[in-house]
Amino acid sequence: MEGSARKLRDNAADWHNLMVRWDKLNEDGFGIATKIVNMRRVQSDQLLEVTSSPSQSPSLPSAAWQQTSELQEECCKLQQVIDKMAAIVSKMERLFSSQRGIQQLEEFQFGPGGRKSPLCHSWTTAEFVESARVLLAAFGQELKLKQTIGQEVAHTTSPDLSLVYLSSWLHQPYVPPKTRLTLEALLMETGHRPL
């Protein structure tokens, strides 16, 4: 396998590994976000209890302080997950740039149409670049959503909105099944999956 084909094959493996890491972080982040929502619900219930009852428990302020501290800790954990997701998207950007570089090299060597014979099974270099563009766009948008959820989830007082945040985190609306199919096609084309 020659240099460009080998690089595309390595990039495909990197895409797969990054997406596996993303999925693990998504799972971890969902667990943390769920804890945050549940902690906020308990705090809201306690606040309602205190404001509706003139005789409050003397231990409630210290319990509230401890819960606030725990909530802050969970928020920090969620931010760490989001930061790791941002690092993955940054690596995806480098992979995309690498694939565009291969395309530009092919165009320089073989003219505007690039190489006439496929590097792997049947795709042109432009098709590899397009698959990388699809993957990067999906995960870039999803990262923006995660960042927004991370900023808002601990501050919302609406239980319904909290559930929307959790659902959005879990179901990843910007990473539709098409992105998984794109990865599988990329892996098949580069020989990582049998045809």
C-alpha angles and dihedrals in degrees: 000000000000127000102270093042091048091050091050090049091050090047090052090054089048091051089052094048093048092050091050090052090047091053091052091049090047089055092047092047092050091054092050093045089051090053090050093051092048092048091050090050091053091047091050091049091050092048090052089049092051095046094047096046119060092200105067126183114259090225094056097087092053090045090050090050091051091048091050089052091049090047090052090050092052091048089054090051090051090050090052089054091049091049090053089049089052089053089053091051089049089054089048089054089054091049090051090049090050091052091048088050090055089051092050091049091051091050090050093049100039105022134256094318092053124215115354096210120061118254095220125006107323113323125109119226088255090060090054089051091049092051089051090049091054093049095045093047092051096049093040091056092044090052090055089052092049090050091052092048090048091054096046110032097082094044102052119101095188114098090203093054090047089056090049089053092049093046092049091050093049100042098040100212093197093056101064123178088266090073092055089049090050090054092048091050089050091050092048093048092052094046098251089117124039117253 
